[in-house]
Amino acid sequence: MPRPDTPDTLDTPGAPGTLDTPGAPGTSAPTGKPALLSAGEPPPPAHRPEAAPTPPPAPGGGPAPRGDASGPGYAAVFRVREFRFVFVAHLFSLLGVVVSELALTVLVYDLTRSPLLSSLTFALGFLPYLLGGTLLAGLADRLPPRRILVGCDLVCAACVVLMTVPATPVAALLALRCAIAVVSPVFHGTRTATLADVLGEGDLFVLGRSLLRIVSQSALLAGFAAGGVLLTVVPPRGALVVTAATFLASALLLRLGTVRRPARGAGDTAGGLAGTWAVLRDRRVRALMVMFWVPPLFAVVPEALAAPYADEIGVSTAALGLLMCALPVGTITGELLAGSLLSAAARSRIVVPLAVTGVLPYLLYAVEPGVALAAAALFLAGATGAYTLGLDARFVAAVPEERRGRAMTLMTAGMMTVQGVGMAGAGLAAEFLPVHTVVAGTGIVGTLCLLAAAAELRAAGATEGRDGADRHVPHG
């Protein structure tokens, strides 16, 4: 691990993420910048994506991602030393988020005995994303990325520490939960944009993003179980102390293990809603962003209605657990298969087919299926989430580098917001219709909306030849 008393190793302005390379520690990476090697660590072979000419447009709009025929594979991502720090910091952040959500929910219920206020702690994890993502997105480009990442972790840690104070009232607990949610999209957008600096804009970036998503989905399977076990040992405020420690650990890892880079868009003066429009007025970027947003809007419906559906068909809580796990297990499986077996070009080709068929398996709910068939439908729907690997490559290539942090923040904020909207809409519809009808109807309505989004993506890609000269598209 790099020592804190040798800042020059990490504080080289503008230094890209480097790979461990053969030779003596401290030798230069291919870019001529200092290599970041741990003392005594045997370095694996180097693998760095090289710039390549832009390939011809792929079906569905936009150029296919750069990369060789087979792709580097997930193992190559872990050879990038800086990514390893980002990855471990991500694990700590996830642990902190999952434990804090569960502990805060239990704490609020213990203090108020109100199911409404207890459930509101979960809703507050979604709603402020829109505010933070819209108004604060510009910070992701106007400030040095490492400063933002470390600062956001410290803000979250401070909020959680205040939650542990016994005198903190319930209203303040909910306000602190909102504060964490407001800075979250800035953190995630900045980290995603920084991954393109660490891994390059090619296949390593796509696989790095995929790994972080896989970890996030895995947290849905194991995180709440671990938090539940923790709450049997310590009280909710004690669990929140653990959460604060995880945020601090993440901040320390990002501070010591990542390169100090200058702000990528320091000259971009557009802020707030004006800056948001500066990103969204690009038709192709807008179409790609919508393609990220529409699938989650409908994908969350069966999960939001899992408990009512289990009650509708009269199955046990164990069966409910199977329904809740099926979608994330399918997502993990699809990502791993696409990332391991498909080339970058193949992943680009399957973006539209997988996206538009993503909620078609929900049509099986029309026959009010049992647990096995419903779980199979959810697994298949989750597996289609592999379309995001190809979409990631198109998105990072389409967004100008000086606005990449803002665009990634907006994309993240939108995805979280539409999930909250989808959950709320599903609950509202289920007040008037049987649950299985709502889920099956989601398969129809969602598919129609996805076909419209795909048509706009194709049209935006077709117009790029006419207006592309007026737009900066990074190819480095």
NUVEXZA-738048 format. One line per field, with one value per residue (C-alpha): residue number from 1; x, y, z. Coordinates in pm, 1 decimal. Each point is the difference from the previous one (the first is absolute). Layout:
REM residues N
pos = NUM, ...
c1 = X, ...
c2 = Y, ...
c3 = Z, ...
END
This chain:
REM residues 476
pos = 1, 2, 3, 4, 5, 6, 7, 8, 9, 10, 11, 12, 13, 14, 15, 16, 17, 18, 19, 20, 21, 22, 23, 24, 25, 26, 27, 28, 29, 30, 31, 32, 33, 34, 35, 36, 37, 38, 39, 40, 41, 42, 43, 44, 45, 46, 47, 48, 49, 50, 51, 52, 53, 54, 55, 56, 57, 58, 59, 60, 61, 62, 63, 64, 65, 66, 67, 68, 69, 70, 71, 72, 73, 74, 75, 76, 77, 78, 79, 80, 81, 82, 83, 84, 85, 86, 87, 88, 89, 90, 91, 92, 93, 94, 95, 96, 97, 98, 99, 100, 101, 102, 103, 104, 105, 106, 107, 108, 109, 110, 111, 112, 113, 114, 115, 116, 117, 118, 119, 120, 121, 122, 123, 124, 125, 126, 127, 128, 129, 130, 131, 132, 133, 134, 135, 136, 137, 138, 139, 140, 141, 142, 143, 144, 145, 146, 147, 148, 149, 150, 151, 152, 153, 154, 155, 156, 157, 158, 159, 160, 161, 162, 163, 164, 165, 166, 167, 168, 169, 170, 171, 172, 173, 174, 175, 176, 177, 178, 179, 180, 181, 182, 183, 184, 185, 186, 187, 188, 189, 190, 191, 192, 193, 194, 195, 196, 197, 198, 199, 200, 201, 202, 203, 204, 205, 206, 207, 208, 209, 210, 211, 212, 213, 214, 215, 216, 217, 218, 219, 220, 221, 222, 223, 224, 225, 226, 227, 228, 229, 230, 231, 232, 233, 234, 235, 236, 237, 238, 239, 240, 241, 242, 243, 244, 245, 246, 247, 248, 249, 250, 251, 252, 253, 254, 255, 256, 257, 258, 259, 260, 261, 262, 263, 264, 265, 266, 267, 268, 269, 270, 271, 272, 273, 274, 275, 276, 277, 278, 279, 280, 281, 282, 283, 284, 285, 286, 287, 288, 289, 290, 291, 292, 293, 294, 295, 296, 297, 298, 299, 300, 301, 302, 303, 304, 305, 306, 307, 308, 309, 310, 311, 312, 313, 314, 315, 316, 317, 318, 319, 320, 321, 322, 323, 324, 325, 326, 327, 328, 329, 330, 331, 332, 333, 334, 335, 336, 337, 338, 339, 340, 341, 342, 343, 344, 345, 346, 347, 348, 349, 350, 351, 352, 353, 354, 355, 356, 357, 358, 359, 360, 361, 362, 363, 364, 365, 366, 367, 368, 369, 370, 371, 372, 373, 374, 375, 376, 377, 378, 379, 380, 381, 382, 383, 384, 385, 386, 387, 388, 389, 390, 391, 392, 393, 394, 395, 396, 397, 398, 399, 400, 401, 402, 403, 404, 405, 406, 407, 408, 409, 410, 411, 412, 413, 414, 415, 416, 417, 418, 419, 420, 421, 422, 423, 424, 425, 426, 427, 428, 429, 430, 431, 432, 433, 434, 435, 436, 437, 438, 439, 440, 441, 442, 443, 444, 445, 446, 447, 448, 449, 450, 451, 452, 453, 454, 455, 456, 457, 458, 459, 460, 461, 462, 463, 464, 465, 466, 467, 468, 469, 470, 471, 472, 473, 474, 475, 476
c1 = 0.0, 136.6, 127.4, -166.3, 341.1, 72.4, -272.3, 181.7, -69.5, -371.6, -35.4, 121.3, -251.3, -167.7, 175.6, -211.0, -59.8, 297.5, 34.7, 249.0, 282.2, 296.7, 328.3, 133.0, -243.5, -28.9, 55.0, -213.7, -326.1, -42.4, -132.7, 322.0, -172.8, 124.3, -124.1, -188.6, 136.3, -27.5, 334.1, 99.9, -307.5, 79.2, -155.2, -204.9, 34.6, -110.8, -316.4, -105.6, -265.9, 144.6, -180.8, -144.0, -180.4, -370.5, -175.1, -301.4, -338.7, -158.5, -363.3, -220.2, 177.7, 350.7, 343.5, 84.0, 232.0, 370.2, 174.6, 145.1, -199.9, 8.4, 27.8, 240.0, -219.6, -78.3, 340.3, 169.3, -201.7, 147.2, 350.6, -58.4, 121.4, -211.7, -315.0, 69.4, -16.4, -322.1, -149.5, 75.7, -123.9, -322.0, -39.0, 31.6, -245.4, -255.0, 32.1, -53.3, -307.9, -168.0, 63.5, -103.2, -328.8, -92.6, 120.8, -166.1, -329.0, 4.7, 104.6, -278.5, -256.8, 127.7, -31.6, -339.7, -172.6, -116.5, 20.5, -43.4, 301.7, 203.2, -71.4, 65.5, 367.0, 20.8, -191.9, 238.2, 277.8, -155.4, -175.7, 292.9, 199.2, -187.4, 82.3, 365.9, 49.8, -151.5, 140.2, 335.4, 98.4, 231.0, 227.9, 105.6, 184.8, 92.0, 190.3, 284.7, -163.9, 194.7, -98.1, -366.6, 16.6, 177.3, -216.1, -325.5, 113.7, 90.3, -338.9, -175.5, 214.3, -78.0, -374.0, 7.7, 198.6, -271.9, -258.7, 172.9, -50.4, -286.5, -142.9, -49.8, -377.1, -177.6, -44.1, 375.2, 65.1, -212.1, 166.0, 344.3, -120.3, -101.0, 341.8, 172.1, -233.7, 64.0, 377.6, -23.6, -62.2, 297.3, 219.6, -115.3, 12.3, 350.9, 120.4, -141.8, 161.0, 329.6, -10.4, 47.0, 320.0, 116.6, -85.5, -19.9, -315.2, 10.4, -85.1, 171.8, -235.2, -302.8, 118.2, 90.4, -349.3, -143.2, 196.0, -129.3, -357.1, 46.9, 118.2, -300.1, -241.7, 175.7, -53.5, -374.4, 41.0, 240.4, 1.2, -331.0, 66.9, 333.2, -163.5, -271.1, 259.3, 186.7, -317.8, -41.8, 336.0, 0.1, -278.4, -87.8, 218.4, 290.2, -53.1, 10.0, 344.2, 113.2, -149.0, 196.5, 317.6, -65.9, -41.8, 324.5, 178.0, -126.4, 121.7, 343.7, 32.2, -97.3, 234.3, 304.6, -64.4, -118.1, 178.7, -60.1, -141.8, -100.2, -362.1, -95.4, -241.6, 137.5, -77.0, -363.1, -194.1, -348.4, -149.1, -328.2, -278.5, 194.9, 280.8, -248.6, -149.7, 348.7, 35.1, -355.2, -27.0, 236.3, -249.1, 219.7, 101.3, -365.0, -107.4, 267.3, -99.5, -365.0, 109.3, 159.6, -310.2, -294.8, 83.8, 39.1, -329.9, -182.5, 247.2, -63.6, -374.1, 8.9, 244.2, -216.1, -301.6, 175.5, -158.4, -357.6, 46.8, 119.8, -312.1, -217.7, 115.7, 22.2, 367.6, 239.7, 256.8, 270.9, -160.6, -9.0, 376.7, 38.7, -202.8, 210.0, 326.8, -86.9, 40.2, 342.2, 129.7, -105.7, 167.9, 328.0, -8.3, -69.6, 276.9, 256.7, -82.2, 0.1, 319.6, 183.3, -118.0, -89.5, 223.8, -53.3, -158.3, -240.4, -102.0, -76.6, -215.9, -218.1, -79.1, -330.7, -124.1, 60.5, -134.2, -330.5, -66.7, 99.6, -350.9, -166.3, 45.4, -242.5, -279.0, 18.5, -169.2, -320.7, -67.9, 65.7, 298.7, 133.3, 326.2, 222.0, -135.3, -10.0, 360.8, 101.6, -164.1, 183.2, 330.8, -38.0, -93.8, 304.6, 232.2, -99.4, 166.9, 321.5, -96.5, 155.0, 355.2, -38.1, -192.8, 276.9, 252.3, -224.2, -74.2, 359.3, 91.8, -289.2, 47.7, 262.2, 272.3, -44.9, -365.0, 45.4, -39.2, -319.9, -142.4, 82.0, -156.2, -318.6, -16.3, 38.5, -251.8, -251.1, 35.3, -59.0, -291.7, -185.8, 31.6, -173.7, -267.7, -40.6, -44.1, -254.0, -190.8, -8.6, -142.2, -263.1, -109.0, -18.4, -255.1, -249.5, 113.3, 121.1, 375.3, 57.8, -195.4, 214.2, 324.7, -125.3, -117.4, 346.8, 136.5, -220.2, 32.0, 370.8, 75.0, -183.7, 195.1, 327.4, -75.7, -56.4, 327.6, 184.4, -148.6, 122.5, 344.9, 15.4, -117.2, 253.6, 275.5, -114.8, 15.5, 351.5, 145.5, -168.0, 69.7, 300.8, 239.8, -144.6, 43.6, 310.3, 10.3, 311.3, 187.3, 310.7
c2 = 0.0, 346.5, 189.4, 330.9, 164.6, -41.0, 214.2, 52.6, -359.3, 66.5, 374.1, 29.8, 235.0, -156.6, -334.7, -279.1, -320.2, -227.6, -371.6, -205.6, -59.6, -238.2, 140.1, 184.6, 192.5, 360.0, -58.0, 202.1, -119.3, 13.9, 355.5, 123.8, 71.1, -159.7, -356.1, -60.7, -323.4, -141.6, -71.7, -359.3, -84.0, -226.8, 184.8, -195.3, 62.4, 336.7, 48.7, 347.8, 84.7, 192.9, 261.5, -135.2, 147.3, 37.7, -307.5, 29.7, 59.4, -299.5, -100.5, 196.5, 331.0, 121.2, -151.2, -336.4, 6.9, -19.0, -321.5, -313.7, -296.2, -190.0, 278.1, 6.6, -184.0, 84.7, -109.2, 278.6, 262.1, -109.0, 41.0, 375.2, 91.3, 314.3, -193.5, -242.6, 287.6, 127.9, -348.7, -58.8, 349.7, -89.9, -307.4, 212.0, 261.2, -268.5, -153.2, 341.2, 76.9, -336.1, -6.3, 364.8, -50.9, -301.8, 144.5, 337.0, -165.6, -203.3, 302.9, 221.3, -272.7, -53.9, 373.0, 58.6, -338.3, 142.0, -229.0, 307.0, 184.1, -319.8, -65.5, 366.4, -54.5, -225.1, 243.4, 277.9, -204.3, 59.8, 336.0, 239.9, -155.9, 219.4, 317.2, -82.6, -137.3, 305.6, 284.9, -142.6, -192.7, 278.3, -54.6, -332.2, 189.8, 328.5, -149.9, -254.2, -343.9, -143.4, 297.2, -62.6, -372.7, 41.4, 298.6, -186.6, -294.7, 237.9, 175.0, -338.2, -103.9, 325.9, -42.5, -354.4, 109.1, 257.0, -277.7, -192.4, 284.3, -106.3, 352.4, 17.5, 26.6, -202.9, 301.4, 57.6, -369.7, 23.3, 327.9, -160.2, -290.7, 253.2, 166.3, -330.6, -61.0, 349.5, -48.1, -363.0, 72.0, 239.3, -269.5, -273.9, 221.2, 120.3, -352.3, -125.8, 285.5, -63.7, -365.4, 116.6, 175.0, -302.6, -268.2, 188.5, 37.6, -348.1, -348.8, 26.7, 285.1, -208.4, -299.3, 218.9, 148.7, -349.1, -119.8, 286.8, -78.1, -369.2, 88.5, 229.3, -274.5, -246.5, 243.2, -39.9, -370.7, 8.6, 352.7, 3.6, -346.2, 118.3, 315.1, -206.5, -216.9, 311.2, 144.1, -314.1, 75.3, 380.2, 260.4, 211.9, 291.9, -239.9, -128.8, 359.9, 37.1, -288.0, 186.1, 315.4, -209.4, -146.8, 346.1, 113.6, -310.1, 73.4, 360.2, -114.7, -253.9, 255.3, 262.1, -227.8, -223.7, 228.4, 258.7, 371.8, 126.3, 354.5, 93.1, -115.8, 284.1, 293.4, 236.8, -108.6, 276.0, -143.2, -108.3, -125.1, -50.2, 180.9, -253.9, -285.3, 129.7, 38.8, -377.5, -97.5, 214.8, -241.5, -235.3, -308.1, 45.5, 56.2, -314.7, -208.8, 138.1, -84.6, -352.6, -22.8, 135.8, -181.4, -365.2, 55.7, 190.4, -322.1, -260.7, 84.6, -71.3, -373.9, 67.4, 280.7, -230.8, -321.5, -7.1, 68.3, -259.0, -263.4, 72.4, -14.6, -351.5, -109.9, -94.3, 19.8, 266.0, -236.9, 9.8, 378.2, -5.2, -201.2, 256.2, 283.9, -173.9, -113.2, 336.6, 94.4, -355.2, 24.3, 341.0, -130.0, -304.0, 205.9, 250.5, -271.2, -191.9, 309.1, 134.8, -332.6, -155.2, 284.3, 241.8, 373.9, -0.4, -279.8, 181.7, 307.9, -202.0, -145.6, 332.0, 61.7, -363.1, -62.1, 336.5, -19.5, -357.2, 69.7, 2.2, -243.4, -287.8, 185.5, -106.9, -340.8, 161.1, 14.6, -364.4, 71.1, -237.4, -187.3, 85.5, -205.1, 148.0, 353.7, -33.6, -125.7, 303.5, 232.9, -177.6, 39.2, 366.0, 58.6, -173.4, 246.2, 268.8, -96.3, 263.6, 259.2, -112.6, 105.7, 311.2, 108.8, -1.8, 211.1, 247.4, 70.1, 47.8, 238.5, 238.2, 277.1, -56.0, 341.1, -88.9, -369.2, 31.5, 202.3, -246.3, -302.3, 170.8, 76.3, -354.0, -143.9, 240.5, -82.7, -374.4, 26.9, 241.3, -212.9, -302.9, 192.8, 110.7, -357.5, -136.6, 267.0, -50.4, -375.4, 38.5, 244.0, -227.3, -299.7, 188.9, -38.4, -310.5, -349.8, -14.1, -250.5, 224.4, 299.3, -190.2, -145.4, 344.8, 129.9, -248.8, 150.3, 370.3, -30.9, -173.1, 269.6, 273.6, -183.2, -36.3, 376.3, 63.7, -233.5, 175.3, 334.5, -149.2, -119.8, 337.5, 183.4, -225.0, 58.0, 377.0, -7.0, 1.7, 335.8, 181.1, -185.4, 265.1, 245.6, -230.7, -106.1, -376.6, -123.1, -279.4, -16.6
c3 = 0.0, -76.9, 301.0, 84.9, 31.7, -372.2, -159.0, -326.8, -93.6, 7.8, -47.3, -357.1, -164.3, -296.9, 36.0, -138.7, 191.3, -52.1, -23.3, 193.9, -244.8, -2.5, 116.4, 298.2, 220.1, -103.3, -371.1, -230.6, -142.3, -378.5, 28.6, 157.7, 334.5, 322.6, 42.6, 323.7, 146.3, 347.5, 159.7, -48.1, -205.7, -297.6, -292.6, -254.3, -372.9, -122.1, -195.7, -95.4, -257.4, -291.0, -197.1, -318.3, -298.9, 47.3, -142.0, -227.2, 157.5, 167.3, -39.8, 232.5, -35.4, 75.2, -40.5, 141.0, 298.7, -59.7, 93.1, -144.8, -115.5, 326.0, 260.4, 293.5, 252.6, 360.6, 127.3, -197.1, 187.7, 331.5, -138.2, 13.1, 344.9, 31.8, -84.6, 281.6, 245.9, -159.0, 11.8, 368.4, 85.2, -183.8, 219.4, 312.8, -132.2, -84.4, 343.6, 153.2, -210.0, 59.2, 374.4, 43.1, -187.6, 211.6, 329.7, -58.7, -92.2, 321.7, 204.5, -135.5, 62.8, 355.8, 69.4, -163.9, -41.9, -332.6, -306.3, -222.6, 141.0, 0.0, -369.2, -74.9, 81.8, -308.1, -220.2, 101.8, -154.2, -342.8, -0.6, 64.5, -284.5, -246.4, 194.2, 53.3, -348.1, -166.9, 208.1, 110.4, -313.1, -115.4, 299.9, -152.1, -274.9, 167.3, 296.2, 3.6, 2.0, 291.8, 215.4, -82.1, 72.7, 332.4, 93.9, -68.5, 212.7, 283.7, -25.1, 20.0, 296.3, 180.5, -60.2, 136.6, 306.5, 75.7, -32.9, 279.7, 250.2, 231.2, 12.6, -378.7, -67.9, -266.0, -228.9, 9.8, -72.0, -315.3, -100.3, 38.1, -212.7, -266.1, 17.3, -73.2, -293.1, -141.5, -22.6, -116.8, -370.7, -6.6, 153.8, -235.7, -309.0, 83.9, 65.3, -329.1, -191.5, 179.0, -102.7, -358.4, 114.4, 198.0, -256.0, -329.3, -207.8, -152.0, 117.5, 337.8, 93.6, -98.5, 203.7, 296.6, 1.6, -29.7, 303.7, 212.0, -106.7, 77.5, 349.5, 44.7, -103.2, 228.1, 285.7, -52.5, 65.3, 294.5, 138.8, 181.9, 141.7, 140.1, 135.7, 164.1, 171.9, 114.6, 153.1, 209.2, 162.2, 28.9, 25.3, -306.4, 107.7, 45.9, -353.5, -120.3, 159.1, -222.9, -296.2, 81.0, 15.4, -346.1, -153.0, 162.1, -128.5, -351.5, 24.8, 115.9, -281.9, -263.2, 144.9, 17.0, -298.2, -278.4, -208.7, 47.6, -328.2, -91.0, -52.4, -349.0, -68.4, 198.3, -288.7, -27.5, 177.0, -59.5, 330.2, 143.3, -252.3, -273.1, 32.1, -3.6, -324.7, -146.5, 28.4, -95.8, -311.6, -176.8, -160.9, 5.9, 364.9, 86.7, -184.2, 171.0, 338.7, -58.6, -90.7, 344.2, 173.2, -159.6, 86.2, 378.1, 7.0, -85.5, 125.3, 366.5, -14.4, 90.7, 285.2, 136.3, -10.2, 108.5, 345.8, -126.8, -274.5, 246.6, 203.7, -313.4, -88.3, 363.9, 37.6, 292.2, 86.1, -122.5, -344.7, 26.7, 52.5, -321.1, -193.9, 140.6, -91.8, -352.5, -175.2, 145.1, -54.4, -364.2, -30.8, 143.4, -228.3, -311.3, 77.6, 68.8, -318.0, -221.6, 154.8, -15.9, -327.2, -236.3, -184.1, 19.3, -346.1, 95.1, 317.4, -207.4, -239.5, 277.2, 168.5, -177.9, -18.9, 370.7, 111.6, -190.0, 117.7, 359.5, 148.6, -241.7, 251.3, 227.0, -235.7, 170.2, 298.8, -207.1, 92.2, 371.4, 9.6, 298.7, 167.3, -233.9, -323.4, 142.4, 118.4, -345.5, -160.7, 236.7, -61.4, -377.4, 37.3, 217.7, -247.1, -273.5, 210.3, -178.6, -258.2, 232.2, -86.5, -361.1, 97.7, 238.7, -283.7, -223.8, 277.0, 101.0, -367.1, -64.3, 293.6, -28.8, 256.9, 162.2, 78.4, 74.4, 376.9, -34.1, -253.6, 215.9, 302.1, -193.1, -129.5, 351.3, 150.9, -270.9, 50.0, 374.9, -42.6, -254.8, 227.4, 275.9, -247.8, -125.3, 351.7, 88.9, -325.6, 48.8, 348.7, -122.3, -285.3, 234.9, 211.7, -286.8, -192.5, 91.1, 45.3, -280.1, -238.7, 92.2, -63.1, -328.5, -109.8, 80.6, -253.1, -271.4, 84.7, 75.1, -328.8, -197.1, 180.4, -59.3, -369.6, -14.9, 184.5, -235.9, -303.1, 133.5, 60.0, -360.5, -127.4, 214.2, -132.4, -358.4, 40.2, 141.6, -348.2, -68.0, 327.0, 132.7, -127.5, 248.5, 297.3, 186.4, 38.6, 181.6, -172.7, 215.4
END
